[in-house]
Amino acid sequence: MTDKNGIYLSVDGDDAIRVIIENNIKIQTDRINISEELIGELEFDLSNYEAVLDRIIEETEPLDDIGAYSEEQFSAVSHAALELADGVRENDLTTGVLLRAIVNKLLDFEDDGTAMCLMTTMSNIVDALREPLDTRYILYKYLKSRSEFDTHEEWLRKNILPEGYFFRRDYPCEIINYNLFTNEPKLSQVFFFDNYTDYFVFLFLKFAEQQKRVLECPCCGKLFVPKSNRAEIYCDRILIDGKTCKQIAPKLASKLKQRNDPLLEEYEKAKNRNYKRVERYENADGNSGVMRLTFNEYKAWLDKASEMKRLYLQGKVSAKEFGEFIRA
């Protein structure tokens, strides 16, 4: 085991032992919570990543009408892809490692000296780099929909099972005779991943097995998994001055009731309107007539909108400024 670059995972309920291998060296062994790893991945802002990827895609265009490609062009695209993976790694180790692993795997090919070979490899690299953008939207869609169903069974039957093709993947597995974390004797199932989508879809499936609820925090607008079966409304994310949504939101909620403010209703409508735009764009399959709003752009907007709402309720942002933002 651990002879390939990527991530090795041994699952135990909602927790897992994770080993990260890079350059054939074990760089990290840790315990992760599957729910937190899955939802936490949706927190990263990949707007800049998306912009860099657009520039890489432009670099893969043929040099002339005949469809010629050069070694220099291929080298520039390969270098940019690895640089992008390393840039992501600084803030998101998991995604950075998976991206570098799959790019290096794609670069390990037999060059037959033809332009077609270069074109195919560059296309495969672009597809691999697109995976975080496409997969994050799909996972967010499924997790968000869980908050809209009363029961786990209804969610599976109406939302997950009809699109089961997305989850049909190979998850390479081997049995080892020791615990990955403690090295103590134990029979353990270990799964290997060297690409983004397989890793996070696998986590999603393990999450679904736990039959946990997902809620959308009314304070920050982000998804969270309640820690108990008690009636929880707000999440435990730090919002301001070391205080969480759960600590601050009740006071903000009382202000909402007192104000009966039409701007707050506009805010909710803007959230729904923009998310619908994301759905149309992500499902348009390149239709140029659909207004662009990617999932990552929406998430960046939602983070800003939630912050503007909080500042507005605290009197730190004017009604005019708040209104202009949510109507933009």
FENTA-V315297 format. One line per field, one symbol per residue. ss: DSSP state (2 for helix, 1 for strand, 0 for the rest). psi: psi as a letter, one per 20 degrees, with the letter a starting at -180 (. if undefined). Layout:
ss->???
psi->???
This chain:
ss->0000011111110011111111001111111112222222200000222222222222200000000000222222222222222222200022222222222222200000002222222222222222222222222222222200000222222222222222200000111111000000111111111002222222222222200000110000001100000000000001110011222222222222222002222222222222222222220000000000002222222222222222222000002222222220
psi->rkjqpbpppoqncjrqppppppkkpoipprpqpgghgghhhihpokghgggghhhghhijqqiaihkqqqhgggggggghghggghghhhhnggggghghghghghimroojjqhhggggghghggghhhghgghgggggggghhhiiqhqgghggghhghhkhhhinrpnpqqprkqphgijqppppppqqpkqgggghhghgghghhilqqpqopigijqqqoqirjrnpgqrjqpgqkjqrhhhhghghhhhghhhlphhhhhgghhggghhhggggghjiljoiippporghhghgggggghghgghghijipqhgggghgii.
